[in-house]
Amino acid sequence: MLHVTFFNTSTVNKLMNPIKIFVGIALIFMGISLLLISQAESVEYGGVVVIGPFPIIFASSPDMAVISIFIAAFFLLMLLFFTRW
């Protein structure tokens, strides 16, 4: 019988750490709740979702879209820096 292993179980355990998942979800809820309870007249938001090689940029204004692009580029460079060297 042929046994094929696609992922090493230790790698999956490191990536799918329940504490990391909980912290990520908690940060998302905290950000959304802060946005909802803010008393500011005009709130601007922006973000980047990367699906494969395709970034999807969303923002409430063109200025926030540009800021989101720069932040995404910074995080991409940091990811490349820390994983390559």
CNS distance restraints for C-alpha pairs under 8 A (distance, minus, plus):
assign (resid   7 and name CA) (resid  11 and name CA) 6.94 0.50 0.50
assign (resid   7 and name CA) (resid  12 and name CA) 6.78 0.50 0.50
assign (resid   8 and name CA) (resid  12 and name CA) 6.49 0.50 0.50
assign (resid   9 and name CA) (resid  13 and name CA) 6.13 0.50 0.50
assign (resid  10 and name CA) (resid  14 and name CA) 6.24 0.50 0.50
assign (resid  11 and name CA) (resid  15 and name CA) 6.24 0.50 0.50
assign (resid  12 and name CA) (resid  16 and name CA) 5.82 0.50 0.50
assign (resid  13 and name CA) (resid  17 and name CA) 5.89 0.50 0.50
assign (resid  16 and name CA) (resid  20 and name CA) 7.50 0.50 0.50
assign (resid  16 and name CA) (resid  21 and name CA) 7.19 0.50 0.50
assign (resid  17 and name CA) (resid  21 and name CA) 6.51 0.50 0.50
assign (resid  18 and name CA) (resid  22 and name CA) 6.07 0.50 0.50
assign (resid  19 and name CA) (resid  23 and name CA) 6.10 0.50 0.50
assign (resid  20 and name CA) (resid  24 and name CA) 6.14 0.50 0.50
assign (resid  21 and name CA) (resid  25 and name CA) 6.25 0.50 0.50
assign (resid  22 and name CA) (resid  26 and name CA) 6.01 0.50 0.50
assign (resid  23 and name CA) (resid  27 and name CA) 6.10 0.50 0.50
assign (resid  24 and name CA) (resid  28 and name CA) 6.35 0.50 0.50
assign (resid  25 and name CA) (resid  29 and name CA) 6.31 0.50 0.50
assign (resid  26 and name CA) (resid  30 and name CA) 6.08 0.50 0.50
assign (resid  27 and name CA) (resid  31 and name CA) 6.09 0.50 0.50
assign (resid  28 and name CA) (resid  32 and name CA) 6.25 0.50 0.50
assign (resid  29 and name CA) (resid  33 and name CA) 6.03 0.50 0.50
assign (resid  30 and name CA) (resid  34 and name CA) 6.07 0.50 0.50
assign (resid  31 and name CA) (resid  35 and name CA) 6.19 0.50 0.50
assign (resid  32 and name CA) (resid  36 and name CA) 6.21 0.50 0.50
assign (resid  33 and name CA) (resid  37 and name CA) 6.16 0.50 0.50
assign (resid  34 and name CA) (resid  38 and name CA) 5.93 0.50 0.50
assign (resid  35 and name CA) (resid  43 and name CA) 7.72 0.50 0.50
assign (resid  44 and name CA) (resid  59 and name CA) 7.52 0.50 0.50
assign (resid  44 and name CA) (resid  60 and name CA) 5.56 0.50 0.50
assign (resid  44 and name CA) (resid  61 and name CA) 6.86 0.50 0.50
assign (resid  44 and name CA) (resid  64 and name CA) 6.98 0.50 0.50
assign (resid  45 and name CA) (resid  59 and name CA) 5.53 0.50 0.50
assign (resid  45 and name CA) (resid  60 and name CA) 5.54 0.50 0.50
assign (resid  45 and name CA) (resid  61 and name CA) 7.74 0.50 0.50
assign (resid  45 and name CA) (resid  64 and name CA) 6.41 0.50 0.50
assign (resid  46 and name CA) (resid  57 and name CA) 7.54 0.50 0.50
assign (resid  46 and name CA) (resid  58 and name CA) 5.50 0.50 0.50
assign (resid  46 and name CA) (resid  59 and name CA) 3.79 0.50 0.50
assign (resid  46 and name CA) (resid  60 and name CA) 6.29 0.50 0.50
assign (resid  46 and name CA) (resid  61 and name CA) 7.94 0.50 0.50
assign (resid  46 and name CA) (resid  64 and name CA) 5.46 0.50 0.50
assign (resid  46 and name CA) (resid  65 and name CA) 5.94 0.50 0.50
assign (resid  46 and name CA) (resid  67 and name CA) 7.94 0.50 0.50
assign (resid  46 and name CA) (resid  68 and name CA) 5.94 0.50 0.50
assign (resid  47 and name CA) (resid  57 and name CA) 5.92 0.50 0.50
assign (resid  47 and name CA) (resid  58 and name CA) 5.44 0.50 0.50
assign (resid  47 and name CA) (resid  59 and name CA) 6.26 0.50 0.50
assign (resid  47 and name CA) (resid  65 and name CA) 7.42 0.50 0.50
assign (resid  47 and name CA) (resid  68 and name CA) 5.52 0.50 0.50
assign (resid  48 and name CA) (resid  55 and name CA) 6.47 0.50 0.50
assign (resid  48 and name CA) (resid  56 and name CA) 5.61 0.50 0.50
assign (resid  48 and name CA) (resid  57 and name CA) 4.54 0.50 0.50
assign (resid  48 and name CA) (resid  58 and name CA) 6.36 0.50 0.50
assign (resid  48 and name CA) (resid  68 and name CA) 6.46 0.50 0.50
assign (resid  48 and name CA) (resid  69 and name CA) 7.32 0.50 0.50
assign (resid  48 and name CA) (resid  72 and name CA) 6.75 0.50 0.50
assign (resid  49 and name CA) (resid  55 and name CA) 5.73 0.50 0.50
assign (resid  49 and name CA) (resid  56 and name CA) 5.09 0.50 0.50
assign (resid  49 and name CA) (resid  57 and name CA) 6.49 0.50 0.50
assign (resid  50 and name CA) (resid  54 and name CA) 5.75 0.50 0.50
assign (resid  50 and name CA) (resid  55 and name CA) 4.29 0.50 0.50
assign (resid  50 and name CA) (resid  56 and name CA) 6.07 0.50 0.50
assign (resid  51 and name CA) (resid  55 and name CA) 6.28 0.50 0.50
assign (resid  51 and name CA) (resid  56 and name CA) 7.64 0.50 0.50
assign (resid  57 and name CA) (resid  65 and name CA) 6.78 0.50 0.50
assign (resid  57 and name CA) (resid  68 and name CA) 7.44 0.50 0.50
assign (resid  57 and name CA) (resid  69 and name CA) 7.50 0.50 0.50
assign (resid  58 and name CA) (resid  65 and name CA) 6.56 0.50 0.50
assign (resid  59 and name CA) (resid  64 and name CA) 5.76 0.50 0.50
assign (resid  59 and name CA) (resid  65 and name CA) 5.17 0.50 0.50
assign (resid  59 and name CA) (resid  68 and name CA) 7.92 0.50 0.50
assign (resid  60 and name CA) (resid  64 and name CA) 6.75 0.50 0.50
assign (resid  60 and name CA) (resid  65 and name CA) 7.65 0.50 0.50
assign (resid  61 and name CA) (resid  65 and name CA) 6.43 0.50 0.50
assign (resid  62 and name CA) (resid  66 and name CA) 6.38 0.50 0.50
assign (resid  63 and name CA) (resid  67 and name CA) 6.35 0.50 0.50
assign (resid  64 and name CA) (resid  68 and name CA) 6.00 0.50 0.50
assign (resid  65 and name CA) (resid  69 and name CA) 6.21 0.50 0.50
assign (resid  66 and name CA) (resid  70 and name CA) 6.38 0.50 0.50
assign (resid  67 and name CA) (resid  71 and name CA) 6.21 0.50 0.50
assign (resid  68 and name CA) (resid  72 and name CA) 6.03 0.50 0.50
assign (resid  69 and name CA) (resid  73 and name CA) 6.11 0.50 0.50
assign (resid  70 and name CA) (resid  74 and name CA) 6.13 0.50 0.50
assign (resid  71 and name CA) (resid  75 and name CA) 6.27 0.50 0.50
assign (resid  72 and name CA) (resid  76 and name CA) 6.11 0.50 0.50
assign (resid  73 and name CA) (resid  77 and name CA) 6.18 0.50 0.50
assign (resid  74 and name CA) (resid  78 and name CA) 6.22 0.50 0.50
assign (resid  75 and name CA) (resid  79 and name CA) 6.04 0.50 0.50
assign (resid  76 and name CA) (resid  80 and name CA) 6.21 0.50 0.50
assign (resid  77 and name CA) (resid  81 and name CA) 6.01 0.50 0.50
assign (resid  78 and name CA) (resid  82 and name CA) 6.07 0.50 0.50
assign (resid  79 and name CA) (resid  83 and name CA) 6.03 0.50 0.50
assign (resid  80 and name CA) (resid  84 and name CA) 5.80 0.50 0.50
assign (resid  81 and name CA) (resid  85 and name CA) 6.14 0.50 0.50
